[in-house]
Amino acid sequence: MGLTKLGLYIEQSDFRNADSLYGADSVVGLSTQKQIINTKADLAGVNLSSYKLMPPKAFAYVPDTSRRGDKVSLAYNTSNETYLVSSISVVFFVRDNSDLLPDYLYMYFNRPEFDRYARYNSWGSARETFSWEEMCDIDIDLPDIAIQQKYVDIYNAMLENQRCYESALEDLKLVCDAYIEELNKDYQSVTIGQFIFQRDLRNDGSLGVSSVRGISTGKEFINTKADMEGVGLNNYKVVAPGQFAYVPDTSRRGDKISLALNASENTYLVSSISIVFDTQKDVLLPEYLMLFFGRSEFDRYARFHSWGSARETFDWSEMCDVQIPIPDIKIQQYIVNIYTAYLLRKEIDEQLKVQVKNVCPILIKGSLEEAENG
């Protein structure tokens, strides 16, 4: 075992979708988490003939490493499907599986050391890129194929456990969605305005910058991205536990509304442009209402009912006109319990994903130590 160049083991591929065999449903994105993801691009009217093919067992990465949080957007196709990636991506394969297992290489890429190396070896003025030549110039230690396989098997076993957990998670989500659909059929929808109340409590100075939150289109409170240095917080609105906040401006948000429920035990502060409200909890549980806010149908409704010229807003009166089925509070609580279990398991699933990713550097190190100690 000794250092060799990665370029000896990998080969670039440049097959295009020239015959348009694959459509928009085959287009994927590449994340900095080293995953294949649904593309965020608007593909309406886009000619896909120049897109590159990413067959099973292929890798792809985006050479541009600027503005990506010091990480490389890269993924490995472990499915049986052929995907399409943007023409700016670099697609490549492992030449010979008897020298280097693709899964082992994927573990290698999943280490923070690789991201740091790629960023350090990215060059350019307006945009810094990690070129194919730089990828091939990586010095890599390779244990023999039996040791590679041993550690790949450990990784894949952990990955399979996580995927099984995720599959059961989606089943729980389907149960929850099915209940919502049944409610829409069995109960007449009513306007929520009679059961929600706007709140305008401002910060009295007792809450500091650590309490300031942003509101995401993913329907969550997030750490604010604003520069808070020197900003006075007395005009910020208070969001108590169990209360909602949303941003009326729906322009330039990807056809989604920024809204969240404070499901924590902490009190937050949000910008004065936000609208804060709560519910009459003996009639309408906030968690139950949040189920409807989290559906794509609500985002479409909010965008359709947003008005304005320079900025389109979904104002308070439009929010009050939203209609949903409101069953007995016990039925609401039953559905909320299922959804709460789903959210808890989803959080555990995210932790499992992090654990699987974080084990990669440990496994690579273990394989090298075993090879060295022979």
Backbone torsions as a table, in degrees:
resi	resn	phi	psi	omega
1	MET	NA	135.3	178.2
2	GLY	-164.2	171.3	-178.7
3	LEU	-70.2	130.0	173.8
4	THR	-133.6	165.6	179.9
5	LYS	-82.7	133.3	179.3
6	LEU	-59.1	-30.6	-178.5
7	GLY	-59.1	-20.9	177.5
8	LEU	-70.2	-18.1	-171.7
9	TYR	-115.2	-5.6	-177.2
10	ILE	-125.7	153.8	-176.7
11	GLU	-139.3	132.0	-179.2
12	GLN	-74.7	147.1	178.2
13	SER	-124.5	138.0	-177.5
14	ASP	-133.5	37.8	176.7
15	PHE	-75.4	133.4	-176.9
16	ARG	-109.4	165.4	178.1
17	ASN	-84.8	47.8	-171.3
18	ALA	-61.1	-36.5	-178.7
19	ASP	-89.3	5.5	179.6
20	SER	54.6	39.8	177.5
21	LEU	-70.6	-25.3	-177.0
22	TYR	-114.9	139.5	-177.4
23	GLY	-103.6	-168.3	-176.3
24	ALA	-61.3	-27.4	-179.1
25	ASP	-71.1	-10.8	178.2
26	SER	-95.5	-7.6	-177.7
27	VAL	-76.8	132.0	179.5
28	VAL	-130.4	164.0	172.9
29	GLY	-107.4	168.9	179.3
30	LEU	-121.0	125.4	-174.6
31	SER	-99.8	160.7	175.4
32	THR	-72.0	-9.8	175.1
33	GLN	-86.9	7.5	177.3
34	LYS	68.5	36.9	-179.4
35	GLN	-123.9	151.2	168.3
36	ILE	-80.3	130.3	-177.0
37	ILE	-131.0	163.2	173.6
38	ASN	-62.9	137.3	-178.8
39	THR	-67.8	144.9	176.9
40	LYS	-95.4	-3.5	-175.9
41	ALA	-76.2	147.0	173.1
42	ASP	-83.3	110.7	-173.6
43	LEU	-97.5	7.6	-179.9
44	ALA	-61.0	119.5	177.8
45	GLY	76.9	5.9	-177.9
46	VAL	-82.6	131.7	175.6
47	ASN	-78.1	118.9	-174.3
48	LEU	-96.3	7.2	-175.0
49	SER	-66.9	-24.9	-179.8
50	SER	-89.3	-6.6	-179.8
51	TYR	-66.8	146.5	-177.5
52	LYS	-88.3	145.5	176.5
53	LEU	-81.0	136.6	175.7
54	MET	-124.2	85.6	-176.8
55	PRO	-72.4	175.5	174.6
56	PRO	-56.0	142.1	179.3
57	LYS	72.7	9.0	177.4
58	ALA	-93.1	150.4	170.9
59	PHE	-103.0	155.8	172.1
60	ALA	-148.9	144.5	176.3
61	TYR	-145.8	159.6	177.6
62	VAL	-100.0	116.8	-177.1
63	PRO	-61.3	-32.6	-179.0
64	ASP	-67.1	115.5	-179.0
65	THR	-106.6	6.3	178.6
66	SER	-73.4	145.6	173.0
67	ARG	56.7	36.1	178.6
68	ARG	-124.0	23.4	177.8
69	GLY	65.5	34.5	178.9
70	ASP	61.6	31.6	177.5
71	LYS	-131.2	157.4	179.2
72	VAL	-100.0	133.4	174.0
73	SER	-80.4	111.0	-174.2
74	LEU	-149.0	148.2	178.0
75	ALA	-151.7	162.9	-179.7
76	TYR	-127.2	128.8	-176.7
77	ASN	-85.4	99.4	179.3
78	THR	-93.0	0.9	-178.1
79	SER	-87.6	-178.6	174.8
80	ASN	-99.4	7.7	-178.0
81	GLU	-99.1	151.1	170.8
82	THR	-96.2	128.4	-178.6
83	TYR	-107.2	168.1	172.1
84	LEU	-113.5	134.9	174.5
85	VAL	-125.5	158.5	-178.5
86	SER	-55.2	150.2	-178.7
87	SER	-64.6	-17.4	178.2
88	ILE	-79.1	-12.5	-179.6
89	SER	-76.8	155.0	173.7
90	VAL	-106.5	122.4	179.0
91	VAL	-105.5	137.5	179.4
92	PHE	-152.2	163.2	-179.9
93	PHE	-125.1	163.5	165.0
94	VAL	-82.9	128.9	-174.5
95	ARG	-66.2	-47.3	-171.9
96	ASP	-138.9	113.9	-178.0
97	ASN	-69.8	-8.9	178.0
98	SER	-80.8	-13.8	177.2
99	ASP	-103.9	-39.6	-175.8
100	LEU	-144.3	122.5	176.8
101	LEU	-79.1	132.0	178.1
102	PRO	-55.8	-38.5	180.0
103	ASP	-65.5	-34.2	177.8
104	TYR	-68.1	-40.9	177.7
105	LEU	-63.7	-37.4	178.3
106	TYR	-63.4	-40.7	175.2
107	MET	-60.2	-39.3	179.0
108	TYR	-61.5	-43.1	179.9
109	PHE	-68.8	-23.2	-176.5
110	ASN	-81.9	10.0	179.8
111	ARG	-96.7	144.6	176.6
112	PRO	-61.3	-25.4	178.4
113	GLU	-60.8	-37.1	179.1
114	PHE	-66.5	-43.9	178.9
115	ASP	-60.0	-42.8	179.8
116	ARG	-63.8	-41.7	179.2
117	TYR	-62.4	-45.5	-177.5
118	ALA	-63.7	-41.2	179.2
119	ARG	-67.3	-40.5	-179.0
120	TYR	-65.4	-31.3	-178.0
121	ASN	-103.9	26.8	173.2
122	SER	-98.2	138.5	-173.7
123	TRP	-131.5	151.1	177.0
124	GLY	146.1	168.5	179.9
125	SER	-100.9	-73.0	179.6
126	ALA	-66.4	-39.6	178.2
127	ARG	-134.1	134.2	176.6
128	GLU	-94.1	132.6	-177.3
129	THR	-127.9	144.9	173.9
130	PHE	-100.0	97.7	-169.8
131	SER	-73.8	168.3	176.6
132	TRP	-62.2	-37.8	178.8
133	GLU	-61.9	-40.7	178.0
134	GLU	-67.4	-37.5	176.8
135	MET	-60.7	-45.8	-178.2
136	CYS	-68.3	-22.4	-176.4
137	ASP	-84.7	-0.3	178.6
138	ILE	-62.9	131.7	172.6
139	ASP	-84.7	127.1	-176.3
140	ILE	-132.9	139.9	172.8
141	ASP	-93.6	127.2	-179.7
142	LEU	-121.1	116.0	170.8
143	PRO	-70.1	168.6	-179.9
144	ASP	-65.4	165.1	-169.2
145	ILE	-64.5	-30.7	179.4
146	ALA	-66.4	-41.3	178.3
147	ILE	-68.9	-41.1	175.4
148	GLN	-55.0	-47.1	-177.0
149	GLN	-63.7	-38.9	179.9
150	LYS	-58.3	-46.4	-176.7
151	TYR	-79.0	-28.2	172.4
152	VAL	-64.5	-40.5	179.1
153	ASP	-62.2	-40.1	177.8
154	ILE	-62.4	-46.2	-179.9
155	TYR	-61.9	-47.0	-177.5
156	ASN	-65.9	-32.1	176.8
157	ALA	-65.4	-42.7	177.2
158	MET	-64.9	-40.4	180.0
159	LEU	-65.1	-39.9	179.7
160	GLU	-66.1	-38.6	176.4
161	ASN	-60.8	-43.0	179.1
162	GLN	-64.9	-40.8	-178.6
163	ARG	-68.6	-36.2	175.9
164	CYS	-63.2	-42.4	178.0
165	TYR	-62.5	-41.3	-179.5
166	GLU	-66.4	-36.5	178.6
167	SER	-63.1	-43.9	177.2
168	ALA	-65.3	-32.3	178.1
169	LEU	-62.9	-44.2	-179.9
170	GLU	-66.7	-32.9	176.0
171	ASP	-61.7	-40.3	178.6
172	LEU	-65.4	-38.2	177.8
173	LYS	-64.5	-39.0	178.9
174	LEU	-63.9	-38.4	176.9
175	VAL	-61.1	-44.6	-179.6
176	CYS	-63.2	-45.1	179.4
177	ASP	-63.4	-37.3	179.7
178	ALA	-64.4	-39.3	177.1
179	TYR	-62.4	-41.3	179.3
180	ILE	-61.5	-43.9	179.7
181	GLU	-63.4	-39.4	178.6
182	GLU	-65.0	-39.6	178.3
183	LEU	-62.4	-39.2	178.9
184	ASN	-62.6	-28.6	179.7
185	LYS	-85.0	-37.8	-170.0
186	ASP	-91.2	-19.3	-176.5
187	TYR	-124.4	141.1	176.5
188	GLN	-74.4	134.1	179.8
189	SER	-74.4	142.9	178.0
190	VAL	-128.5	157.4	178.4
191	THR	-70.9	140.3	-176.5
192	ILE	-84.0	-9.4	-175.3
193	GLY	-57.1	-29.7	-179.4
194	GLN	-76.3	-10.3	-176.4
195	PHE	-121.1	4.5	177.4
196	ILE	-122.1	148.0	-172.8
197	PHE	-137.0	126.0	179.9
198	GLN	-72.3	140.2	178.7
199	ARG	-121.4	143.3	-177.2
200	ASP	-136.5	44.3	178.2
201	LEU	-79.3	126.9	-178.3
202	ARG	-100.5	158.9	-179.6
203	ASN	-64.8	128.8	179.4
204	ASP	-93.7	11.4	-179.7
205	GLY	97.9	-6.2	-178.0
206	SER	-80.9	-16.7	-179.6
207	LEU	-109.9	135.9	-177.0
208	GLY	-105.8	-166.5	-176.3
209	VAL	-59.8	-31.9	-178.6
210	SER	-64.5	-16.9	179.8
211	SER	-92.5	-8.8	-177.5
212	VAL	-72.9	133.2	179.7
213	ARG	-130.9	150.2	167.9
214	GLY	-94.9	169.3	-179.5
215	ILE	-123.4	121.0	-174.1
216	SER	-96.3	160.3	174.0
217	THR	-71.9	-10.2	174.3
218	GLY	-83.4	8.8	176.4
219	LYS	66.0	43.4	178.2
220	GLU	-138.0	151.6	166.9
221	PHE	-79.1	135.4	-178.5
222	ILE	-130.1	159.9	174.0
223	ASN	-60.0	134.1	-176.2
224	THR	-63.7	144.3	176.9
225	LYS	-96.0	-3.5	-177.4
226	ALA	-75.8	148.6	173.6
227	ASP	-77.9	109.6	-173.4
228	MET	-94.2	4.5	-178.0
229	GLU	-63.9	122.1	177.9
230	GLY	77.0	5.6	-178.0
231	VAL	-84.8	129.5	175.1
232	GLY	-76.6	136.7	-174.5
233	LEU	-105.1	3.7	-175.6
234	ASN	-67.2	-23.0	-179.6
235	ASN	-91.2	-5.1	-178.6
236	TYR	-72.1	146.8	-178.4
237	LYS	-88.3	146.0	-179.7
238	VAL	-91.3	132.2	175.1
239	VAL	-117.9	103.0	-178.7
240	ALA	-77.7	162.7	174.3
241	PRO	-53.7	136.2	-179.9
242	GLY	86.6	-0.7	179.0
243	GLN	-103.0	157.3	178.3
244	PHE	-102.4	158.8	168.5
245	ALA	-146.0	142.2	175.2
246	TYR	-145.5	158.6	178.2
247	VAL	-99.6	116.7	-176.8
248	PRO	-61.4	-33.3	-178.6
249	ASP	-67.6	116.1	-178.6
250	THR	-106.7	6.8	179.6
251	SER	-74.2	146.1	173.3
252	ARG	55.2	37.9	178.1
253	ARG	-124.5	24.5	177.5
254	GLY	64.6	37.5	178.8
255	ASP	59.7	29.5	176.4
256	LYS	-128.5	156.3	179.2
257	ILE	-105.5	138.5	177.6
258	SER	-82.6	110.8	-175.5
259	LEU	-150.8	146.1	178.7
260	ALA	-154.9	154.6	173.0
261	LEU	-107.8	131.0	176.1
262	ASN	-78.8	92.9	-178.8
263	ALA	-91.9	5.8	-179.8
264	SER	-90.7	-178.2	175.4
265	GLU	-99.6	7.0	-178.2
266	ASN	-102.8	151.7	175.5
267	THR	-93.8	133.0	-177.5
268	TYR	-109.5	165.0	170.7
269	LEU	-118.1	136.6	176.0
270	VAL	-129.2	161.8	-179.2
271	SER	-56.0	150.9	-178.7
272	SER	-65.9	-15.8	177.9
273	ILE	-78.0	-13.6	180.0
274	SER	-76.5	155.6	173.9
275	ILE	-107.8	125.8	-179.6
276	VAL	-108.1	137.5	178.4
277	PHE	-154.1	162.9	173.1
278	ASP	-135.4	-177.6	-174.5
279	THR	-118.5	162.7	169.9
280	GLN	-79.4	97.2	-164.7
281	LYS	-68.2	-17.7	177.4
282	ASP	-82.1	-5.5	178.4
283	VAL	-118.8	-38.8	-175.4
284	LEU	-136.7	109.1	179.1
285	LEU	-71.5	133.7	179.5
286	PRO	-59.3	-36.7	179.9
287	GLU	-66.4	-34.7	177.6
288	TYR	-67.5	-44.8	178.1
289	LEU	-61.3	-37.1	-179.3
290	MET	-63.6	-29.6	176.4
291	LEU	-57.1	-40.8	-179.1
292	PHE	-76.3	-37.6	177.7
293	PHE	-63.6	-28.6	-177.3
294	GLY	-81.0	-3.7	-178.3
295	ARG	-87.7	148.3	-179.5
296	SER	-62.4	-27.5	178.5
297	GLU	-60.9	-36.4	179.9
298	PHE	-69.0	-40.0	177.1
299	ASP	-59.4	-43.0	179.4
300	ARG	-64.8	-41.1	179.0
301	TYR	-61.4	-46.0	-177.7
302	ALA	-63.8	-39.5	178.7
303	ARG	-67.8	-41.2	-178.2
304	PHE	-65.6	-31.7	-177.8
305	HIS	-102.4	25.5	173.5
306	SER	-97.6	137.9	-173.6
307	TRP	-130.8	151.7	177.2
308	GLY	144.9	170.0	-179.8
309	SER	-102.4	-73.4	179.1
310	ALA	-66.2	-39.2	178.2
311	ARG	-134.6	133.9	176.6
312	GLU	-94.6	131.9	-177.1
313	THR	-128.2	144.7	174.1
314	PHE	-100.7	93.1	-170.1
315	ASP	-81.4	177.8	-174.5
316	TRP	-61.9	-39.0	-179.4
317	SER	-63.9	-35.9	177.4
318	GLU	-69.7	-37.7	176.6
319	MET	-61.2	-42.0	-179.0
320	CYS	-65.5	-23.0	-179.2
321	ASP	-85.0	-5.3	178.0
322	VAL	-61.5	137.3	-179.1
323	GLN	-115.9	133.8	175.4
324	ILE	-143.3	158.5	172.4
325	PRO	-73.6	133.8	179.9
326	ILE	-123.1	94.1	179.1
327	PRO	-78.5	-176.5	175.8
328	ASP	-54.9	148.3	-174.9
329	ILE	-59.7	-30.2	179.1
330	LYS	-68.1	-37.9	177.7
331	ILE	-67.8	-42.0	176.2
332	GLN	-56.5	-46.2	-177.2
333	GLN	-64.0	-37.0	179.3
334	TYR	-61.8	-45.9	-179.9
335	ILE	-67.8	-39.7	178.2
336	VAL	-61.4	-39.2	179.5
337	ASN	-60.9	-41.4	178.1
338	ILE	-64.0	-44.7	-178.2
339	TYR	-67.1	-36.6	177.9
340	THR	-63.6	-40.1	176.6
341	ALA	-62.8	-39.0	177.7
342	TYR	-62.2	-46.0	-179.0
343	LEU	-63.7	-40.2	179.0
344	LEU	-63.0	-44.9	-179.8
345	ARG	-69.2	-32.0	176.6
346	LYS	-64.3	-39.4	177.6
347	GLU	-64.0	-41.2	177.8
348	ILE	-64.4	-40.0	179.1
349	ASP	-61.1	-41.5	178.2
350	GLU	-63.9	-37.2	177.6
351	GLN	-66.4	-37.7	177.6
352	LEU	-63.7	-40.4	178.4
353	LYS	-61.3	-42.0	179.2
354	VAL	-64.3	-41.6	179.9
355	GLN	-63.2	-41.9	179.6
356	VAL	-63.0	-43.0	179.3
357	LYS	-67.0	-41.7	-176.5
358	ASN	-69.9	-18.8	-179.0
359	VAL	-78.8	-15.3	-176.6
360	CYS	-58.0	-50.1	178.4
361	PRO	-62.6	-31.4	178.4
362	ILE	-67.2	-42.3	-179.4
363	LEU	-68.7	-41.5	177.9
364	ILE	-61.5	-45.0	178.7
365	LYS	-62.3	-42.5	179.4
366	GLY	-62.3	-40.3	-179.6
367	SER	-66.1	-39.1	179.9
368	LEU	-69.1	-39.4	178.5
369	GLU	-66.1	-39.6	178.8
370	GLU	-65.4	-40.6	179.3
371	ALA	-65.9	-38.8	-178.4
372	GLU	-70.2	-37.1	-177.8
373	ASN	-85.4	-13.9	172.2
374	GLY	51.7	NA	NA
